C-alpha cells in the first residue's frame, strides 16, 4: 500500500497536503483575485434566441484521455439551439493537465459548427498541487457572473467558487449584494457551484461538505432573492430536488472511466425550464 501510494503521488494524482488543509490558495484569496479580474462587471454577455439551450457537465477528471469531454463539446457546438456551456468543476485529475483541458474545450472548426462559449468553475481536484495559478491563467476568475440577452428578456448566471468546500463569508456577502441590487433586472437567475451544499458526509476531508450553518445561510440567500435554479456537481450522481422554492440539481460525472457518464441539457424559454439528460 505504501508503494502504491508513493507511485500515485509521484505521478501527480494525489496531493497529500490536500487531506489536511483545503487545496490551493484560500477561497478568500481566489475570490479577491476574481473580483479584481472582473472589476464588478459581467464576465461575459451572451446573445441568444428567444428560446435557448444550456449544456451542463461536471467532474471530467481529465487524466490520460478526454473522450467524453470531446463528445460533450462536439454535441454542444453542433447543436444550433445551444447558446453556451457550463462546466461545474473537477475538470482535471492530474498535475499539469490544465492546458490540455483548456485546449480540449476550444473551438474545433473542423468538427464543431458553432463557436459557442463555455464557462468553467473549479472543483477541489483543480486546486491540488497549487493549480489555482494555472486555472487563473486560462480562465481569469473562479467567481463571476454572466449576462444572457435574449430578444425578450435578460437572464443571469452566477458562478460561485466552492472548490475548498466553502463559499466563505466574503463571497456570500458579494452574492447577497449582487442579488439584492440586480436580481430585479433579470428574468431568470441561475447559480452554479461545484460542491453539493446538501451533502453531509466527510468523504473528501477538507473539501467534502459545508458546515450546516453555511448551507442554511446560502439557501436563505437563494430563496429570498428569487433564484430559479442551482446546479452542482462533486458527488458523481444525479439528484434533483426543490427546497424553499429553489430547484437544486446535482449533475453526474462525465469521467471517462465512469459506469454511466451523463450530461444535462436545459431548455429555457418564457415560463419554461425543461431538462434533458444525455448518456454517453
Secondary structure, DSSP 8 states (H G I E B T S, - for coil): -HHHHHHHHHTTS--GGGGTS-SSS-HHHHHHHHHHHHTTS-SEEEE--SSEEEEEE----BSS--HHHHHHHHHHHT-TTEEEEEE-S--BSSTT-HHHHHHHTS--TTT-SS--EEEE---GGGGGGGTHHHHHHHHS-SSEEEEEE-SS-EEEEEE---TTS--HHHHHHHHHHHHHHHGGG-S-EEEE-SS-TT----TTGGGS---HHHHHHHHHHHHHTT--EEEE-SSSS-EEEEETTEEEEE-----TT-SS-EEEEEEEETTEEEEEEEE-
